[in-house]
Amino acid sequence: MRITVHSDGRRFFIPFPTGLIANRLTARIAAKHLKKSGVDLSAKDMHRFLKVLKQCRKALNGEPLVEVKDADGTYVKITI
C-alpha cells in the first residue's frame, strides 16, 4: 500500500508493506480496538477482510483506491 500526499509544494510518500499489515496479529489487534469503539467485528472476520485486501492488491495492480484533489491544491492518492 502506498500513500502519496502533495501539499504546499511538498511531496510525501509513505509505503506500507501489505504483508506486515495484513496478518493474524494485526487482525486481532484491530478487532480489539474496533470493539472498544462500538464496531462488533471478530478477529476471524478481520483476518478475512485482510486476505481480501491482499487479493485486491493483485487484481488492481497499481490502480488507485482513493484519489482526492482539494481546491487549495492538496492531493492525496492511496494505492493498494
Contact map, one row per residue, 1 for C-alpha under 8 A:
11100000000000111100000000000000000000000000000000000000000000000000000000000111
11110000000011110000000000000000000000000000000000000000000000000000000000001111
11111000000111110000000000000000000000000000000000000000000000000000000000011110
01111100001111000000000000000000000000000000000000000000000000000000000000111100
00111110001110000000000000000000000000000000000000000000000000000000000001111000
00011111111100000000000000000000000000000000000000000000000000000000000011110000
00001111111000000000000000000000000000000000000000000000000000000000000011100000
00000111110000000000000000000000000000000000000000000000000000000000000011000000
00000111111000000000000000000000000000000000000000000000000000000000000000000000
00000111111100000000000000000000000000000000000000000000000000000000000000000000
00011110111110000000000000000000000000000000000000000000000000000000000000000000
00111100011111000000000000000000000000000000000000000000000000000000000000000000
01111000001111100000000000000000000000000000000000000000000000000000000000000000
01110000000111110000000000000000000000000000000000000000000000000000000000000000
11100000000011111000000000000000000000000000000000000000000000000000000000000000
11100000000001111100100000000000000000000000000000000000000000000000000000000000
10000000000000111111100000000000000000000000000000000000000000000000000000000000
10000000000000011111110000000000000000000000000000000100000000000000000000000000
00000000000000001111111000000000000000000000000000000000000000000000000000000000
00000000000000001111111000000000000000000000000000000000000000000000000000000000
00000000000000011111111001000000000000000000000000000000000000000000000000000000
00000000000000000111111101100000000000000000001001101100000000000000000000000000
00000000000000000011111111100000000000000000001001000000000000000000000000000000
00000000000000000000011111110000000000000010001000000000000000000000000000000000
00000000000000000000001111111000000000000000000000000000000000000000000000000000
00000000000000000000111111111100000000000000000000000000000000000000000000000000
00000000000000000000011111111110000000000011011001000000000000000000000000000000
00000000000000000000000111111111000000000111011000000000000000000000000000000000
00000000000000000000000011111111100000000010000000000000000000000000000000000000
00000000000000000000000001111111110000000010010000000000000000000000000000000000
00000000000000000000000000111111111000011110010000000000000000000000000000000000
00000000000000000000000000011111111100000010000000000000000000000000000000000000
00000000000000000000000000001111111110000000000000000000000000000000000000000000
00000000000000000000000000000111111111111000000000000000000000000000000000000000
00000000000000000000000000000011111111111000000000000000000000000000000000000000
00000000000000000000000000000001111111100000000000000000000000000000000000000000
00000000000000000000000000000000111111100000000000000000000000000000000000000000
00000000000000000000000000000000011111110000000000000000000000000000000000000000
00000000000000000000000000000000011111111000000000000000000000000000000000000000
00000000000000000000000000000010011001111100000000000000000000000000000000000000
00000000000000000000000000000010011000111110110000000000000000000000000000000000
00000000000000000000000000010010000000011111110000000000000000000000000000000000
00000000000000000000000100111111000000001111111000000000000000000000000000000000
00000000000000000000000000110000000000000111111100000000000000000000000000000000
00000000000000000000000000000000000000001111111110000000000000000000000000000000
00000000000000000000000000110110000000001111111111000000000000000000000000000000
00000000000000000000011100110000000000000011111111100000000000000000000000000000
00000000000000000000000000000000000000000001111111110000000000000000000000000000
00000000000000000000000000000000000000000000111111111000000000000000000000000000
00000000000000000000011000100000000000000000011111111100000000000000000000000000
00000000000000000000010000000000000000000000001111111110000000000000000000000000
00000000000000000000000000000000000000000000000111111111000000000000000000000000
00000000000000000000010000000000000000000000000011111111100000000000000000000000
00000000000000000100010000000000000000000000000001111111110000000000000000000000
00000000000000000000000000000000000000000000000000111111111000000000000000000000
00000000000000000000000000000000000000000000000000011111111100000000000000000001
00000000000000000000000000000000000000000000000000001111111111000000000000000001
00000000000000000000000000000000000000000000000000000111111110000000000000000000
00000000000000000000000000000000000000000000000000000011111110000000000000000000
00000000000000000000000000000000000000000000000000000001111111100000000000000001
00000000000000000000000000000000000000000000000000000000111111100000000000000001
00000000000000000000000000000000000000000000000000000000100111110000000000000011
00000000000000000000000000000000000000000000000000000000000111111000000000000011
00000000000000000000000000000000000000000000000000000000000001111110000000001111
00000000000000000000000000000000000000000000000000000000000000111110000000001111
00000000000000000000000000000000000000000000000000000000000000011111000000011110
00000000000000000000000000000000000000000000000000000000000000011111100000111100
00000000000000000000000000000000000000000000000000000000000000000111110000111000
00000000000000000000000000000000000000000000000000000000000000000011111011110000
00000000000000000000000000000000000000000000000000000000000000000001111111100000
00000000000000000000000000000000000000000000000000000000000000000000111111000000
00000000000000000000000000000000000000000000000000000000000000000000011111000000
00000111000000000000000000000000000000000000000000000000000000000000111111100000
00001111000000000000000000000000000000000000000000000000000000000000111111110000
00011110000000000000000000000000000000000000000000000000000000000011110011111000
00111100000000000000000000000000000000000000000000000000000000000111100001111100
01111000000000000000000000000000000000000000000000000000000000011111000000111110
11110000000000000000000000000000000000000000000000000000000000011110000000011111
11100000000000000000000000000000000000000000000000000000000001111100000000001111
11000000000000000000000000000000000000000000000000000001100111111000000000000111
